[in-house]
């Protein structure tokens, strides 16, 4: 049976038979759903790896292709701008024109752009490949997540699927750092791009045979004014954050771009309030689950990814570890996220999403705070490993709780938009974290003192996110 044609797995609105939320779903995975889950998780894991796989290879890439020192940052920025800026637009396009269609098209672009990056002979060619990799990520991530949420009904199955997705996504960030170091040291930095090609090809071959198309029966018009303002607003915001990380938060250019981004996003809200077919209905933005669920997710991604940056600085700049050794040290963080992703659905099912968010936030905050005790000698490595392991479990409880909360209570026809919002939250959080913490570290006379202050700020942000969950999310038990 088709994953979108049968009511047992949440019929999509393309069949014109009502919404998923009112229909009973399966209580356990059958063979076909397992295959659907594997295909979607492999794609999401590959995208997560892409976020971090080039970090340790940047100096080698710069030397090989002739990048200037200031130009190296654009290898990451070109990707982040397109990935974060276009996510919400592509999430809605997935709803309107077909989630599977966009998922497959994005994977094809990812495979081709990765091949181009691996064969690049100039900085311009590499940066163009990174832009298209970012666009592919902006298309595949929300399309894949909406296929996941429409394939599995609200309840234990969706929680389990999102738990596995979150665990593999966070593990992918860690695996990317390790894999990037291994490939660069043993083969070439080019394999950090080329490794995507066979994986994308395998998913492209298998996916059409197991995933059915999902799209509305009646296709509304695309909200072009809304799409334009939100995309330009996000691009300006991300660019401003990048400039702030490079030149400091007092930079006139950074503040100008940040202000432009905020004004464009305000204009987006005004446009959506009047649009006949809005990109994101204002009524959806006013839902507590959407608004505060995404707030929790933003803080979770901002704090954990920036903590990895801080600990990378500690390992390499304070303790003198090599890039490969520093990457391997984060293997325990990956193990923690896998465990957290496995435990999160059980915590949610046994209590509520709010309880999972609060427990995860408190655990992450405690683990992060303990890192202020790190000294300048390698003897503190055991503390770093234990804290990142525990923090990974806590962070994953928050991320899974965020994904369940932000996609619950919405009909199938809005799942691409909901997962687009959630993915946008993820991308902005990842992009914001490093510039914020980098500016804090740069403001101190020594790296160690700057890292300590940034850890305290990081802890405060986690606690602030937990507090918003307590105050603004209800405690309805997950069913």
Secondary structure as UniProt FT lines:
FT   TURN            3..5
FT   HELIX           7..9
FT   HELIX           13..15
FT   HELIX           20..22
FT   HELIX           31..52
FT   TURN            53..54
FT   HELIX           55..57
FT   HELIX           58..65
FT   TURN            69..72
FT   HELIX           73..85
FT   HELIX           87..97
FT   HELIX           99..118
FT   HELIX           123..151
FT   TURN            154..155
FT   HELIX           156..186
FT   TURN            189..190
FT   HELIX           191..210
FT   HELIX           224..247
FT   TURN            249..250
FT   HELIX           252..274
FT   TURN            276..277
FT   HELIX           282..285
FT   HELIX           288..313
FT   HELIX           314..318
FT   HELIX           323..329
FT   HELIX           331..350
FT   HELIX           353..370
FT   HELIX           371..373
FT   HELIX           378..380
FT   HELIX           381..407
FT   TURN            408..409
FT   HELIX           412..414
FT   HELIX           415..442
FT   HELIX           447..472
//
